[in-house]
Amino acid sequence: MNDILSLLPAVFAGILLGAIFFGGLWLTVNKGLGSKRATLIFLGSLILRMAIILVGFYFVAGDSWQKMLACLGGFLIARIVITNVTKKIKQTNPVFIKKVNDEN
């Protein structure tokens, strides 16, 4: 029982890291699709999100594979939650993409 309780901070850290990663991905897609510099936005966002996640997993896990697995579980929980929340937002507030003219 004590072992499970010691893994709860790793699960919560995984949920936080997942919310940062997938929330950032959702924001990037919403802002990047209508931008003239979509490649720069998507690439910059990917590098920033991956750096945050890798450093976060490194510090949370330490030298314990159990903490790494608990953090990954929290990360996947956040993925499911963010996916469901963004589906509901998309259904209630549809986003129409305007065509970007490259000649300007």
Jmol script that loads the backbone (N, CA, C; Angstrom):
load data "model"
ATOM      1  N   MET A   1       0.825  -1.194   0.000  1.00  0.00           N
ATOM      2  CA  MET A   1       0.000   0.000   0.000  1.00  0.00           C
ATOM      3  C   MET A   1       0.865   1.253   0.000  1.00  0.00           C
ATOM      4  N   ASN A   2       1.947   1.206   0.765  1.00  0.00           N
ATOM      5  CA  ASN A   2       2.848   2.359   0.838  1.00  0.00           C
ATOM      6  C   ASN A   2       3.528   2.616  -0.499  1.00  0.00           C
ATOM      7  N   ASP A   3       3.794   1.534  -1.258  1.00  0.00           N
ATOM      8  CA  ASP A   3       4.422   1.692  -2.571  1.00  0.00           C
ATOM      9  C   ASP A   3       3.500   2.419  -3.547  1.00  0.00           C
ATOM     10  N   ILE A   4       2.218   2.113  -3.481  1.00  0.00           N
ATOM     11  CA  ILE A   4       1.256   2.755  -4.378  1.00  0.00           C
ATOM     12  C   ILE A   4       1.136   4.240  -4.050  1.00  0.00           C
ATOM     13  N   LEU A   5       1.109   4.563  -2.765  1.00  0.00           N
ATOM     14  CA  LEU A   5       1.015   5.968  -2.372  1.00  0.00           C
ATOM     15  C   LEU A   5       2.253   6.762  -2.775  1.00  0.00           C
ATOM     16  N   SER A   6       3.392   6.105  -2.814  1.00  0.00           N
ATOM     17  CA  SER A   6       4.609   6.814  -3.218  1.00  0.00           C
ATOM     18  C   SER A   6       4.633   7.098  -4.719  1.00  0.00           C
ATOM     19  N   LEU A   7       3.775   6.430  -5.482  1.00  0.00           N
ATOM     20  CA  LEU A   7       3.720   6.651  -6.929  1.00  0.00           C
ATOM     21  C   LEU A   7       2.700   7.719  -7.331  1.00  0.00           C
ATOM     22  N   LEU A   8       1.840   8.127  -6.404  1.00  0.00           N
ATOM     23  CA  LEU A   8       0.822   9.127  -6.735  1.00  0.00           C
ATOM     24  C   LEU A   8       1.402  10.462  -7.212  1.00  0.00           C
ATOM     25  N   PRO A   9       2.466  10.983  -6.610  1.00  0.00           N
ATOM     26  CA  PRO A   9       3.034  12.225  -7.165  1.00  0.00           C
ATOM     27  C   PRO A   9       3.509  12.071  -8.612  1.00  0.00           C
ATOM     28  N   ALA A  10       4.015  10.889  -8.955  1.00  0.00           N
ATOM     29  CA  ALA A  10       4.455  10.653 -10.332  1.00  0.00           C
ATOM     30  C   ALA A  10       3.257  10.632 -11.280  1.00  0.00           C
ATOM     31  N   VAL A  11       2.136  10.074 -10.835  1.00  0.00           N
ATOM     32  CA  VAL A  11       0.929  10.056 -11.669  1.00  0.00           C
ATOM     33  C   VAL A  11       0.431  11.480 -11.889  1.00  0.00           C
ATOM     34  N   PHE A  12       0.385  12.275 -10.820  1.00  0.00           N
ATOM     35  CA  PHE A  12      -0.073  13.662 -10.960  1.00  0.00           C
ATOM     36  C   PHE A  12       0.881  14.488 -11.825  1.00  0.00           C
ATOM     37  N   ALA A  13       2.175  14.221 -11.718  1.00  0.00           N
ATOM     38  CA  ALA A  13       3.132  14.908 -12.582  1.00  0.00           C
ATOM     39  C   ALA A  13       2.919  14.505 -14.040  1.00  0.00           C
ATOM     40  N   GLY A  14       2.610  13.242 -14.280  1.00  0.00           N
ATOM     41  CA  GLY A  14       2.315  12.786 -15.636  1.00  0.00           C
ATOM     42  C   GLY A  14       1.070  13.440 -16.203  1.00  0.00           C
ATOM     43  N   ILE A  15       0.056  13.615 -15.348  1.00  0.00           N
ATOM     44  CA  ILE A  15      -1.162  14.294 -15.793  1.00  0.00           C
ATOM     45  C   ILE A  15      -0.844  15.738 -16.157  1.00  0.00           C
ATOM     46  N   LEU A  16      -0.034  16.400 -15.334  1.00  0.00           N
ATOM     47  CA  LEU A  16       0.355  17.782 -15.628  1.00  0.00           C
ATOM     48  C   LEU A  16       1.173  17.865 -16.916  1.00  0.00           C
ATOM     49  N   LEU A  17       2.121  16.970 -17.089  1.00  0.00           N
ATOM     50  CA  LEU A  17       2.933  16.964 -18.310  1.00  0.00           C
ATOM     51  C   LEU A  17       2.066  16.677 -19.543  1.00  0.00           C
ATOM     52  N   GLY A  18       1.123  15.751 -19.411  1.00  0.00           N
ATOM     53  CA  GLY A  18       0.217  15.449 -20.519  1.00  0.00           C
ATOM     54  C   GLY A  18      -0.669  16.629 -20.870  1.00  0.00           C
ATOM     55  N   ALA A  19      -1.138  17.339 -19.846  1.00  0.00           N
ATOM     56  CA  ALA A  19      -1.968  18.518 -20.097  1.00  0.00           C
ATOM     57  C   ALA A  19      -1.162  19.591 -20.819  1.00  0.00           C
ATOM     58  N   ILE A  20       0.092  19.758 -20.434  1.00  0.00           N
ATOM     59  CA  ILE A  20       0.954  20.731 -21.113  1.00  0.00           C
ATOM     60  C   ILE A  20       1.181  20.314 -22.566  1.00  0.00           C
ATOM     61  N   PHE A  21       1.507  19.039 -22.771  1.00  0.00           N
ATOM     62  CA  PHE A  21       1.824  18.563 -24.111  1.00  0.00           C
ATOM     63  C   PHE A  21       0.610  18.623 -25.041  1.00  0.00           C
ATOM     64  N   PHE A  22      -0.480  17.992 -24.632  1.00  0.00           N
ATOM     65  CA  PHE A  22      -1.637  17.901 -25.528  1.00  0.00           C
ATOM     66  C   PHE A  22      -2.421  19.206 -25.587  1.00  0.00           C
ATOM     67  N   GLY A  23      -2.441  19.963 -24.505  1.00  0.00           N
ATOM     68  CA  GLY A  23      -3.043  21.292 -24.551  1.00  0.00           C
ATOM     69  C   GLY A  23      -2.260  22.213 -25.472  1.00  0.00           C
ATOM     70  N   GLY A  24      -0.928  22.114 -25.396  1.00  0.00           N
ATOM     71  CA  GLY A  24      -0.085  22.894 -26.298  1.00  0.00           C
ATOM     72  C   GLY A  24      -0.255  22.481 -27.745  1.00  0.00           C
ATOM     73  N   LEU A  25      -0.430  21.194 -27.972  1.00  0.00           N
ATOM     74  CA  LEU A  25      -0.671  20.706 -29.333  1.00  0.00           C
ATOM     75  C   LEU A  25      -1.980  21.258 -29.878  1.00  0.00           C
ATOM     76  N   TRP A  26      -3.017  21.256 -29.063  1.00  0.00           N
ATOM     77  CA  TRP A  26      -4.311  21.779 -29.483  1.00  0.00           C
ATOM     78  C   TRP A  26      -4.211  23.268 -29.807  1.00  0.00           C
ATOM     79  N   LEU A  27      -3.521  24.019 -28.952  1.00  0.00           N
ATOM     80  CA  LEU A  27      -3.346  25.452 -29.212  1.00  0.00           C
ATOM     81  C   LEU A  27      -2.539  25.689 -30.488  1.00  0.00           C
ATOM     82  N   THR A  28      -1.515  24.873 -30.684  1.00  0.00           N
ATOM     83  CA  THR A  28      -0.679  25.007 -31.879  1.00  0.00           C
ATOM     84  C   THR A  28      -1.482  24.771 -33.151  1.00  0.00           C
ATOM     85  N   VAL A  29      -2.298  23.741 -33.147  1.00  0.00           N
ATOM     86  CA  VAL A  29      -3.110  23.447 -34.335  1.00  0.00           C
ATOM     87  C   VAL A  29      -4.100  24.581 -34.590  1.00  0.00           C
ATOM     88  N   ASN A  30      -4.725  25.082 -33.540  1.00  0.00           N
ATOM     89  CA  ASN A  30      -5.690  26.171 -33.722  1.00  0.00           C
ATOM     90  C   ASN A  30      -5.038  27.443 -34.245  1.00  0.00           C
ATOM     91  N   LYS A  31      -3.862  27.782 -33.757  1.00  0.00           N
ATOM     92  CA  LYS A  31      -3.185  29.010 -34.182  1.00  0.00           C
ATOM     93  C   LYS A  31      -2.407  28.814 -35.476  1.00  0.00           C
ATOM     94  N   GLY A  32      -1.856  27.621 -35.681  1.00  0.00           N
ATOM     95  CA  GLY A  32      -0.961  27.401 -36.807  1.00  0.00           C
ATOM     96  C   GLY A  32      -1.625  27.218 -38.146  1.00  0.00           C
ATOM     97  N   LEU A  33      -2.855  26.714 -38.157  1.00  0.00           N
ATOM     98  CA  LEU A  33      -3.503  26.436 -39.431  1.00  0.00           C
ATOM     99  C   LEU A  33      -3.836  27.694 -40.214  1.00  0.00           C
ATOM    100  N   GLY A  34      -4.098  28.771 -39.542  1.00  0.00           N
ATOM    101  CA  GLY A  34      -4.441  30.012 -40.237  1.00  0.00           C
ATOM    102  C   GLY A  34      -3.276  30.966 -40.377  1.00  0.00           C
ATOM    103  N   SER A  35      -2.086  30.525 -40.035  1.00  0.00           N
ATOM    104  CA  SER A  35      -0.920  31.401 -40.040  1.00  0.00           C
ATOM    105  C   SER A  35      -0.143  31.302 -41.349  1.00  0.00           C
ATOM    106  N   LYS A  36       0.552  32.384 -41.675  1.00  0.00           N
ATOM    107  CA  LYS A  36       1.426  32.370 -42.846  1.00  0.00           C
ATOM    108  C   LYS A  36       2.717  31.612 -42.559  1.00  0.00           C
ATOM    109  N   ARG A  37       3.091  31.519 -41.303  1.00  0.00           N
ATOM    110  CA  ARG A  37       4.325  30.829 -40.904  1.00  0.00           C
ATOM    111  C   ARG A  37       3.996  29.572 -40.104  1.00  0.00           C
ATOM    112  N   ALA A  38       3.151  28.739 -40.682  1.00  0.00           N
ATOM    113  CA  ALA A  38       2.684  27.537 -39.995  1.00  0.00           C
ATOM    114  C   ALA A  38       3.831  26.573 -39.693  1.00  0.00           C
ATOM    115  N   THR A  39       4.767  26.440 -40.612  1.00  0.00           N
ATOM    116  CA  THR A  39       5.887  25.526 -40.403  1.00  0.00           C
ATOM    117  C   THR A  39       6.699  25.928 -39.188  1.00  0.00           C
ATOM    118  N   LEU A  40       6.983  27.202 -39.063  1.00  0.00           N
ATOM    119  CA  LEU A  40       7.746  27.699 -37.923  1.00  0.00           C
ATOM    120  C   LEU A  40       6.990  27.487 -36.614  1.00  0.00           C
ATOM    121  N   ILE A  41       5.698  27.732 -36.638  1.00  0.00           N
ATOM    122  CA  ILE A  41       4.879  27.555 -35.430  1.00  0.00           C
ATOM    123  C   ILE A  41       4.841  26.090 -35.023  1.00  0.00           C
ATOM    124  N   PHE A  42       4.584  25.195 -35.968  1.00  0.00           N
ATOM    125  CA  PHE A  42       4.497  23.776 -35.643  1.00  0.00           C
ATOM    126  C   PHE A  42       5.838  23.212 -35.190  1.00  0.00           C
ATOM    127  N   LEU A  43       6.907  23.570 -35.859  1.00  0.00           N
ATOM    128  CA  LEU A  43       8.219  23.055 -35.487  1.00  0.00           C
ATOM    129  C   LEU A  43       8.670  23.606 -34.137  1.00  0.00           C
ATOM    130  N   GLY A  44       8.480  24.888 -33.925  1.00  0.00           N
ATOM    131  CA  GLY A  44       8.843  25.484 -32.642  1.00  0.00           C
ATOM    132  C   GLY A  44       8.051  24.899 -31.489  1.00  0.00           C
ATOM    133  N   SER A  45       6.766  24.693 -31.714  1.00  0.00           N
ATOM    134  CA  SER A  45       5.923  24.102 -30.688  1.00  0.00           C
ATOM    135  C   SER A  45       6.342  22.671 -30.379  1.00  0.00           C
ATOM    136  N   LEU A  46       6.650  21.905 -31.401  1.00  0.00           N
ATOM    137  CA  LEU A  46       7.080  20.526 -31.198  1.00  0.00           C
ATOM    138  C   LEU A  46       8.357  20.465 -30.370  1.00  0.00           C
ATOM    139  N   ILE A  47       9.325  21.288 -30.712  1.00  0.00           N
ATOM    140  CA  ILE A  47      10.596  21.282 -29.983  1.00  0.00           C
ATOM    141  C   ILE A  47      10.387  21.705 -28.531  1.00  0.00           C
ATOM    142  N   LEU A  48       9.599  22.749 -28.310  1.00  0.00           N
ATOM    143  CA  LEU A  48       9.347  23.221 -26.947  1.00  0.00           C
ATOM    144  C   LEU A  48       8.583  22.186 -26.128  1.00  0.00           C
ATOM    145  N   ARG A  49       7.520  21.619 -26.699  1.00  0.00           N
ATOM    146  CA  ARG A  49       6.731  20.631 -25.966  1.00  0.00           C
ATOM    147  C   ARG A  49       7.547  19.382 -25.658  1.00  0.00           C
ATOM    148  N   MET A  50       8.343  18.911 -26.616  1.00  0.00           N
ATOM    149  CA  MET A  50       9.166  17.718 -26.384  1.00  0.00           C
ATOM    150  C   MET A  50      10.234  17.979 -25.327  1.00  0.00           C
ATOM    151  N   ALA A  51      10.828  19.163 -25.343  1.00  0.00           N
ATOM    152  CA  ALA A  51      11.844  19.488 -24.334  1.00  0.00           C
ATOM    153  C   ALA A  51      11.228  19.491 -22.938  1.00  0.00           C
ATOM    154  N   ILE A  52      10.055  20.093 -22.794  1.00  0.00           N
ATOM    155  CA  ILE A  52       9.392  20.128 -21.491  1.00  0.00           C
ATOM    156  C   ILE A  52       9.067  18.718 -21.014  1.00  0.00           C
ATOM    157  N   ILE A  53       8.544  17.892 -21.901  1.00  0.00           N
ATOM    158  CA  ILE A  53       8.147  16.538 -21.530  1.00  0.00           C
ATOM    159  C   ILE A  53       9.353  15.682 -21.188  1.00  0.00           C
ATOM    160  N   LEU A  54      10.404  15.757 -21.981  1.00  0.00           N
ATOM    161  CA  LEU A  54      11.586  14.941 -21.708  1.00  0.00           C
ATOM    162  C   LEU A  54      12.247  15.322 -20.385  1.00  0.00           C
ATOM    163  N   VAL A  55      12.368  16.606 -20.129  1.00  0.00           N
ATOM    164  CA  VAL A  55      12.952  17.046 -18.857  1.00  0.00           C
ATOM    165  C   VAL A  55      12.043  16.648 -17.703  1.00  0.00           C
ATOM    166  N   GLY A  56      10.735  16.805 -17.887  1.00  0.00           N
ATOM    167  CA  GLY A  56       9.788  16.430 -16.841  1.00  0.00           C
ATOM    168  C   GLY A  56       9.851  14.948 -16.515  1.00  0.00           C
ATOM    169  N   PHE A  57       9.842  14.097 -17.530  1.00  0.00           N
ATOM    170  CA  PHE A  57       9.938  12.656 -17.301  1.00  0.00           C
ATOM    171  C   PHE A  57      11.275  12.293 -16.644  1.00  0.00           C
ATOM    172  N   TYR A  58      12.333  12.945 -17.051  1.00  0.00           N
ATOM    173  CA  TYR A  58      13.654  12.667 -16.484  1.00  0.00           C
ATOM    174  C   TYR A  58      13.676  12.951 -14.980  1.00  0.00           C
ATOM    175  N   PHE A  59      13.125  14.107 -14.580  1.00  0.00           N
ATOM    176  CA  PHE A  59      13.153  14.464 -13.169  1.00  0.00           C
ATOM    177  C   PHE A  59      12.149  13.671 -12.343  1.00  0.00           C
ATOM    178  N   VAL A  60      11.008  13.354 -12.920  1.00  0.00           N
ATOM    179  CA  VAL A  60      10.004  12.586 -12.177  1.00  0.00           C
ATOM    180  C   VAL A  60      10.477  11.160 -11.956  1.00  0.00           C
ATOM    181  N   ALA A  61      11.019  10.543 -12.976  1.00  0.00           N
ATOM    182  CA  ALA A  61      11.383   9.131 -12.892  1.00  0.00           C
ATOM    183  C   ALA A  61      12.596   8.898 -12.004  1.00  0.00           C
ATOM    184  N   GLY A  62      13.552   9.796 -12.044  1.00  0.00           N
ATOM    185  CA  GLY A  62      14.772   9.564 -11.280  1.00  0.00           C
ATOM    186  C   GLY A  62      15.441   8.291 -11.772  1.00  0.00           C
ATOM    187  N   ASP A  63      15.595   7.331 -10.883  1.00  0.00           N
ATOM    188  CA  ASP A  63      16.180   6.046 -11.276  1.00  0.00           C
ATOM    189  C   ASP A  63      15.198   4.904 -11.033  1.00  0.00           C
ATOM    190  N   SER A  64      13.908   5.211 -11.080  1.00  0.00           N
ATOM    191  CA  SER A  64      12.888   4.213 -10.786  1.00  0.00           C
ATOM    192  C   SER A  64      11.993   3.988 -11.998  1.00  0.00           C
ATOM    193  N   TRP A  65      11.985   2.765 -12.487  1.00  0.00           N
ATOM    194  CA  TRP A  65      11.120   2.479 -13.628  1.00  0.00           C
ATOM    195  C   TRP A  65       9.650   2.513 -13.225  1.00  0.00           C
ATOM    196  N   GLN A  66       9.365   2.260 -11.935  1.00  0.00           N
ATOM    197  CA  GLN A  66       7.985   2.312 -11.466  1.00  0.00           C
ATOM    198  C   GLN A  66       7.436   3.738 -11.545  1.00  0.00           C
ATOM    199  N   LYS A  67       8.263   4.717 -11.172  1.00  0.00           N
ATOM    200  CA  LYS A  67       7.825   6.112 -11.259  1.00  0.00           C
ATOM    201  C   LYS A  67       7.662   6.537 -12.717  1.00  0.00           C
ATOM    202  N   MET A  68       8.545   6.054 -13.581  1.00  0.00           N
ATOM    203  CA  MET A  68       8.437   6.351 -15.014  1.00  0.00           C
ATOM    204  C   MET A  68       7.129   5.797 -15.572  1.00  0.00           C
ATOM    205  N   LEU A  69       6.791   4.574 -15.188  1.00  0.00           N
ATOM    206  CA  LEU A  69       5.555   3.958 -15.652  1.00  0.00           C
ATOM    207  C   LEU A  69       4.332   4.683 -15.100  1.00  0.00           C
ATOM    208  N   ALA A  70       4.386   5.099 -13.838  1.00  0.00           N
ATOM    209  CA  ALA A  70       3.278   5.850 -13.240  1.00  0.00           C
ATOM    210  C   ALA A  70       3.117   7.203 -13.937  1.00  0.00           C
ATOM    211  N   CYS A  71       4.217   7.851 -14.246  1.00  0.00           N
ATOM    212  CA  CYS A  71       4.178   9.131 -14.951  1.00  0.00           C
ATOM    213  C   CYS A  71       3.594   8.950 -16.354  1.00  0.00           C
ATOM    214  N   LEU A  72       3.976   7.886 -17.022  1.00  0.00           N
ATOM    215  CA  LEU A  72       3.428   7.588 -18.349  1.00  0.00           C
ATOM    216  C   LEU A  72       1.929   7.325 -18.268  1.00  0.00           C
ATOM    217  N   GLY A  73       1.492   6.634 -17.220  1.00  0.00           N
ATOM    218  CA  GLY A  73       0.057   6.401 -17.033  1.00  0.00           C
ATOM    219  C   GLY A  73      -0.699   7.707 -16.867  1.00  0.00           C
ATOM    220  N   GLY A  74      -0.167   8.618 -16.070  1.00  0.00           N
ATOM    221  CA  GLY A  74      -0.782   9.933 -15.909  1.00  0.00           C
ATOM    222  C   GLY A  74      -0.795  10.711 -17.210  1.00  0.00           C
ATOM    223  N   PHE A  75       0.272  10.596 -17.981  1.00  0.00           N
ATOM    224  CA  PHE A  75       0.368  11.252 -19.288  1.00  0.00           C
ATOM    225  C   PHE A  75      -0.745  10.758 -20.214  1.00  0.00           C
ATOM    226  N   LEU A  76      -0.987   9.457 -20.219  1.00  0.00           N
ATOM    227  CA  LEU A  76      -2.036   8.886 -21.063  1.00  0.00           C
ATOM    228  C   LEU A  76      -3.434   9.261 -20.568  1.00  0.00           C
ATOM    229  N   ILE A  77      -3.600   9.374 -19.262  1.00  0.00           N
ATOM    230  CA  ILE A  77      -4.874   9.843 -18.712  1.00  0.00           C
ATOM    231  C   ILE A  77      -5.157  11.256 -19.208  1.00  0.00           C
ATOM    232  N   ALA A  78      -4.139  12.105 -19.167  1.00  0.00           N
ATOM    233  CA  ALA A  78      -4.302  13.484 -19.642  1.00  0.00           C
ATOM    234  C   ALA A  78      -4.638  13.504 -21.130  1.00  0.00           C
ATOM    235  N   ARG A  79      -4.065  12.607 -21.898  1.00  0.00           N
ATOM    236  CA  ARG A  79      -4.358  12.541 -23.338  1.00  0.00           C
ATOM    237  C   ARG A  79      -5.830  12.244 -23.571  1.00  0.00           C
ATOM    238  N   ILE A  80      -6.366  11.288 -22.828  1.00  0.00           N
ATOM    239  CA  ILE A  80      -7.772  10.931 -22.983  1.00  0.00           C
ATOM    240  C   ILE A  80      -8.665  12.105 -22.586  1.00  0.00           C
ATOM    241  N   VAL A  81      -8.351  12.748 -21.481  1.00  0.00           N
ATOM    242  CA  VAL A  81      -9.171  13.860 -20.991  1.00  0.00           C
ATOM    243  C   VAL A  81      -9.122  15.036 -21.965  1.00  0.00           C
ATOM    244  N   ILE A  82      -7.923  15.417 -22.396  1.00  0.00           N
ATOM    245  CA  ILE A  82      -7.781  16.555 -23.327  1.00  0.00           C
ATOM    246  C   ILE A  82      -8.482  16.252 -24.647  1.00  0.00           C
ATOM    247  N   THR A  83      -8.377  15.030 -25.133  1.00  0.00           N
ATOM    248  CA  THR A  83      -9.045  14.656 -26.385  1.00  0.00           C
ATOM    249  C   THR A  83     -10.553  14.789 -26.257  1.00  0.00           C
ATOM    250  N   ASN A  84     -11.106  14.319 -25.150  1.00  0.00           N
ATOM    251  CA  ASN A  84     -12.559  14.424 -24.958  1.00  0.00           C
ATOM    252  C   ASN A  84     -13.003  15.868 -24.794  1.00  0.00           C
ATOM    253  N   VAL A  85     -12.244  16.668 -24.074  1.00  0.00           N
ATOM    254  CA  VAL A  85     -12.603  18.069 -23.867  1.00  0.00           C
ATOM    255  C   VAL A  85     -12.548  18.836 -25.182  1.00  0.00           C
ATOM    256  N   THR A  86     -11.519  18.620 -25.968  1.00  0.00           N
ATOM    257  CA  THR A  86     -11.396  19.349 -27.232  1.00  0.00           C
ATOM    258  C   THR A  86     -12.426  18.895 -28.257  1.00  0.00           C
ATOM    259  N   LYS A  87     -12.855  17.640 -28.198  1.00  0.00           N
ATOM    260  CA  LYS A  87     -13.937  17.195 -29.084  1.00  0.00           C
ATOM    261  C   LYS A  87     -15.222  17.940 -28.764  1.00  0.00           C
ATOM    262  N   LYS A  88     -15.510  18.105 -27.480  1.00  0.00           N
ATOM    263  CA  LYS A  88     -16.727  18.812 -27.079  1.00  0.00           C
ATOM    264  C   LYS A  88     -16.647  20.288 -27.469  1.00  0.00           C
ATOM    265  N   ILE A  89     -15.470  20.891 -27.321  1.00  0.00           N
ATOM    266  CA  ILE A  89     -15.309  22.293 -27.711  1.00  0.00           C
ATOM    267  C   ILE A  89     -15.476  22.440 -29.219  1.00  0.00           C
ATOM    268  N   LYS A  90     -14.927  21.521 -29.975  1.00  0.00           N
ATOM    269  CA  LYS A  90     -15.022  21.579 -31.438  1.00  0.00           C
ATOM    270  C   LYS A  90     -16.463  21.416 -31.897  1.00  0.00           C
ATOM    271  N   GLN A  91     -17.230  20.561 -31.220  1.00  0.00           N
ATOM    272  CA  GLN A  91     -18.614  20.336 -31.614  1.00  0.00           C
ATOM    273  C   GLN A  91     -19.486  21.547 -31.313  1.00  0.00           C
ATOM    274  N   THR A  92     -19.209  22.240 -30.210  1.00  0.00           N
ATOM    275  CA  THR A  92     -20.030  23.388 -29.850  1.00  0.00           C
ATOM    276  C   THR A  92     -19.584  24.670 -30.534  1.00  0.00           C
ATOM    277  N   ASN A  93     -18.321  24.741 -30.947  1.00  0.00           N
ATOM    278  CA  ASN A  93     -17.779  25.959 -31.536  1.00  0.00           C
ATOM    279  C   ASN A  93     -16.911  25.592 -32.733  1.00  0.00           C
ATOM    280  N   PRO A  94     -17.508  25.306 -33.897  1.00  0.00           N
ATOM    281  CA  PRO A  94     -16.705  24.881 -35.048  1.00  0.00           C
ATOM    282  C   PRO A  94     -15.772  25.988 -35.538  1.00  0.00           C
ATOM    283  N   VAL A  95     -14.607  25.577 -35.969  1.00  0.00           N
ATOM    284  CA  VAL A  95     -13.601  26.512 -36.458  1.00  0.00           C
ATOM    285  C   VAL A  95     -13.505  26.355 -37.972  1.00  0.00           C
ATOM    286  N   PHE A  96     -13.652  27.451 -38.676  1.00  0.00           N
ATOM    287  CA  PHE A  96     -13.517  27.444 -40.116  1.00  0.00           C
ATOM    288  C   PHE A  96     -12.160  28.014 -40.474  1.00  0.00           C
ATOM    289  N   ILE A  97     -11.443  27.322 -41.318  1.00  0.00           N
ATOM    290  CA  ILE A  97     -10.092  27.727 -41.688  1.00  0.00           C
ATOM    291  C   ILE A  97     -10.167  28.600 -42.924  1.00  0.00           C
ATOM    292  N   LYS A  98      -9.570  29.773 -42.810  1.00  0.00           N
ATOM    293  CA  LYS A  98      -9.550  30.653 -43.967  1.00  0.00           C
ATOM    294  C   LYS A  98      -8.308  30.361 -44.791  1.00  0.00           C
ATOM    295  N   LYS A  99      -8.423  30.525 -46.076  1.00  0.00           N
ATOM    296  CA  LYS A  99      -7.311  30.246 -46.977  1.00  0.00           C
ATOM    297  C   LYS A  99      -6.306  31.384 -46.874  1.00  0.00           C
ATOM    298  N   VAL A 100      -5.031  31.005 -46.693  1.00  0.00           N
ATOM    299  CA  VAL A 100      -3.962  31.985 -46.582  1.00  0.00           C
ATOM    300  C   VAL A 100      -3.389  32.226 -47.966  1.00  0.00           C
ATOM    301  N   ASN A 101      -3.314  33.483 -48.337  1.00  0.00           N
ATOM    302  CA  ASN A 101      -2.771  33.853 -49.627  1.00  0.00           C
ATOM    303  C   ASN A 101      -1.275  34.090 -49.476  1.00  0.00           C
ATOM    304  N   ASP A 102      -0.466  33.313 -50.180  1.00  0.00           N
ATOM    305  CA  ASP A 102       0.993  33.422 -50.065  1.00  0.00           C
ATOM    306  C   ASP A 102       1.566  34.605 -50.839  1.00  0.00           C
ATOM    307  N   GLU A 103       0.777  35.246 -51.664  1.00  0.00           N
ATOM    308  CA  GLU A 103       1.276  36.326 -52.482  1.00  0.00           C
ATOM    309  C   GLU A 103       1.445  37.624 -51.706  1.00  0.00           C
ATOM    310  N   ASN A 104       0.804  37.761 -50.554  1.00  0.00           N
ATOM    311  CA  ASN A 104       0.887  39.010 -49.760  1.00  0.00           C
ATOM    312  C   ASN A 104       2.170  39.102 -49.026  1.00  0.00           C
TER     313      ASN A 104
END
end "model"
wireframe off; spacefill off
backbone 0.3
color backbone group
